[in-house]
C-alpha cells in the first residue's frame, strides 16, 4: 500500500510538472561558435555585468548585454522573442545556467546555454571578442550599431536590410533635407522615365528612373535619412 501511494505521488508530480522546466540545451563553446556563424537569426545574450561585458576580456561580437546579477534580464526579458533561438553566455557558465532556467520558466522555447562561458571562449578556444567601442557616440557599440560610423540613436532601418537609414544609400534623401517628402518627389518626377548615369531619382542605380524607384521612394515616405 505504501509503495502504491509513493508511485501515485510520483505520477501526480510528473503530471503537474511544467513541461518547460529546465528545457534548455547545453552547448559547448565550439558548437556555440558554429551556431553563431551559421544562424543569422540567433540572438546572443551576455548575462555578465556591464563592467565585465566591456572589460578587456570583451564580449562575443553582436551579443546583447542582459546582466543577471543586477536583475536586468529579469525585468527586461520580454524584449526577447519567445520563439527565437537564444544563446546565453556568462563568464564561466554559472549565471548563464541560472538565466537559461529563468527563461525556460517564462516559456521560452529555444534556449541554449554555452558551457564554460566567455573564459572558455577566449582562453581555451581562442575565439575573438570585441570591446565596447561606440565610434559615432550614439549609445550603441559598433558591433550592434547598424550605422557604426554615422550618428543614429534611433537605429531606424525602414527596409530591414540591416543598414540603418542614416547610412543606407537606398534612402532617397534627394534634396539633402529631411524627411523624405514632396520636394524629393518633385525631383524624382522631373527625372521620370529618363535614362543615364547618376540621375537624381535613380534610387536602384539601374540607369533608369521608373517604377522600381517609385516603390523605393514610397517605402521611405516621411522617413528621416540621417540623424543629426
JOMOGI-V382747 format. One line per field, one symbol per residue. ss: DSSP state (h for helix, s for strand, l for the rest). psi: psi as a letter, one per 20 degrees, with the letter a starting at -180 (. if undefined). burial: 1 if it has 24 or more other C-alpha atoms within 12 Angstrom, else 0. A space follows every 10 residues. Layout:
BEGIN
ss = ???
psi = ???
burial = ???
END
This chain:
BEGIN
ss = lhhhhhhhhh hhhhhhllll llllssslhh hhhhhhhhll llsssslllh hhhlllllsl lllsslllll lhhhhhhhhl llllsssssl lllhhhhhhh hhhhhlllls ssssllhhhh hhhhllllls llllllllll llllllllll llllllllll llllhhhlll llllllllll lhhhhhhhhh llllslllll lllllllsll hhhhhhhhhl llllllll
psi = ggghhghhgg ghghgipphj pkirppqrgh hggggghioh ippppojrqh hghjahharp pipqompghj jgghijhiip phjqopppqb giighhgghg hghghjjphm ppoophahgh gghgikqqrr anpnhjljjp qhiipimhjp omhikpngjl jipqhijoih ommhjkpqap bhghhhgghi jpjqqrqkpp imhjkjjqoa ghhhggghhj pkppiqo.
burial = 0000000000 0000000000 0111111110 0110010000 0111111111 0111001111 1111111100 0010001001 0000111111 1111111111 1111011111 1111111111 1100001011 1111000001 1111111111 1110111100 0011111111 1111000111 1001101100 1100000011 1111000111 0011011101 10111110
END
